[in-house]
Amino acid sequence: MNTTVSGKKCQAWTADKPHTTHDYKPADKPGMGLEDGAYCRNPDNEEHVWCFTMDKSETWEICPDPLKVEVAEPEIEEISTAMPMPMPTGGIPCPIAKINMTKA
């Protein structure tokens, strides 16, 4: 992931522009994936992954959590039983449910 929660592009961890004063170079934090380019990382073991942004007015920002996948709950809509429905002999009418699996 190379964009923040607000959609800002990440600055490469090896870059000095637009933000130069930081101690998060690959040599400063070995083994943290900082040499891989402009991606969201968590080099200080904080709660969220984050990156320095390419926006001069916003030094850094958190990124969407790559381990949390948003899954929409299915919507269940009752269908009216007002329509005449054939019923098997001795059967009991049951409501029909329609499941809508579209993303929210």
Secondary structure as a PSIPRED ss2 file (coil, helix, strand):
# PSIPRED VFORMAT (PSIPRED V4.0)

   1 M C   1.000  0.000  0.000
   2 N C   1.000  0.000  0.000
   3 T E   0.000  0.000  1.000
   4 T C   1.000  0.000  0.000
   5 V C   1.000  0.000  0.000
   6 S C   1.000  0.000  0.000
   7 G C   1.000  0.000  0.000
   8 K C   1.000  0.000  0.000
   9 K E   0.000  0.000  1.000
  10 C E   0.000  0.000  1.000
  11 Q C   1.000  0.000  0.000
  12 A C   1.000  0.000  0.000
  13 W C   1.000  0.000  0.000
  14 T C   1.000  0.000  0.000
  15 A C   1.000  0.000  0.000
  16 D C   1.000  0.000  0.000
  17 K C   1.000  0.000  0.000
  18 P C   1.000  0.000  0.000
  19 H C   1.000  0.000  0.000
  20 T C   1.000  0.000  0.000
  21 T C   1.000  0.000  0.000
  22 H C   1.000  0.000  0.000
  23 D C   1.000  0.000  0.000
  24 Y C   1.000  0.000  0.000
  25 K C   1.000  0.000  0.000
  26 P C   1.000  0.000  0.000
  27 A C   1.000  0.000  0.000
  28 D C   1.000  0.000  0.000
  29 K C   1.000  0.000  0.000
  30 P C   1.000  0.000  0.000
  31 G C   1.000  0.000  0.000
  32 M C   1.000  0.000  0.000
  33 G C   1.000  0.000  0.000
  34 L H   0.000  1.000  0.000
  35 E H   0.000  1.000  0.000
  36 D H   0.000  1.000  0.000
  37 G C   1.000  0.000  0.000
  38 A C   1.000  0.000  0.000
  39 Y C   1.000  0.000  0.000
  40 C C   1.000  0.000  0.000
  41 R E   0.000  0.000  1.000
  42 N C   1.000  0.000  0.000
  43 P C   1.000  0.000  0.000
  44 D C   1.000  0.000  0.000
  45 N C   1.000  0.000  0.000
  46 E C   1.000  0.000  0.000
  47 E C   1.000  0.000  0.000
  48 H C   1.000  0.000  0.000
  49 V C   1.000  0.000  0.000
  50 W E   0.000  0.000  1.000
  51 C E   0.000  0.000  1.000
  52 F E   0.000  0.000  1.000
  53 T E   0.000  0.000  1.000
  54 M C   1.000  0.000  0.000
  55 D C   1.000  0.000  0.000
  56 K C   1.000  0.000  0.000
  57 S C   1.000  0.000  0.000
  58 E C   1.000  0.000  0.000
  59 T C   1.000  0.000  0.000
  60 W E   0.000  0.000  1.000
  61 E E   0.000  0.000  1.000
  62 I E   0.000  0.000  1.000
  63 C C   1.000  0.000  0.000
  64 P C   1.000  0.000  0.000
  65 D C   1.000  0.000  0.000
  66 P C   1.000  0.000  0.000
  67 L C   1.000  0.000  0.000
  68 K C   1.000  0.000  0.000
  69 V C   1.000  0.000  0.000
  70 E C   1.000  0.000  0.000
  71 V C   1.000  0.000  0.000
  72 A C   1.000  0.000  0.000
  73 E C   1.000  0.000  0.000
  74 P C   1.000  0.000  0.000
  75 E E   0.000  0.000  1.000
  76 I E   0.000  0.000  1.000
  77 E E   0.000  0.000  1.000
  78 E E   0.000  0.000  1.000
  79 I E   0.000  0.000  1.000
  80 S C   1.000  0.000  0.000
  81 T C   1.000  0.000  0.000
  82 A C   1.000  0.000  0.000
  83 M C   1.000  0.000  0.000
  84 P C   1.000  0.000  0.000
  85 M C   1.000  0.000  0.000
  86 P C   1.000  0.000  0.000
  87 M C   1.000  0.000  0.000
  88 P C   1.000  0.000  0.000
  89 T C   1.000  0.000  0.000
  90 G C   1.000  0.000  0.000
  91 G C   1.000  0.000  0.000
  92 I C   1.000  0.000  0.000
  93 P C   1.000  0.000  0.000
  94 C C   1.000  0.000  0.000
  95 P C   1.000  0.000  0.000
  96 I E   0.000  0.000  1.000
  97 A E   0.000  0.000  1.000
  98 K E   0.000  0.000  1.000
  99 I E   0.000  0.000  1.000
 100 N E   0.000  0.000  1.000
 101 M C   1.000  0.000  0.000
 102 T C   1.000  0.000  0.000
 103 K C   1.000  0.000  0.000
 104 A C   1.000  0.000  0.000
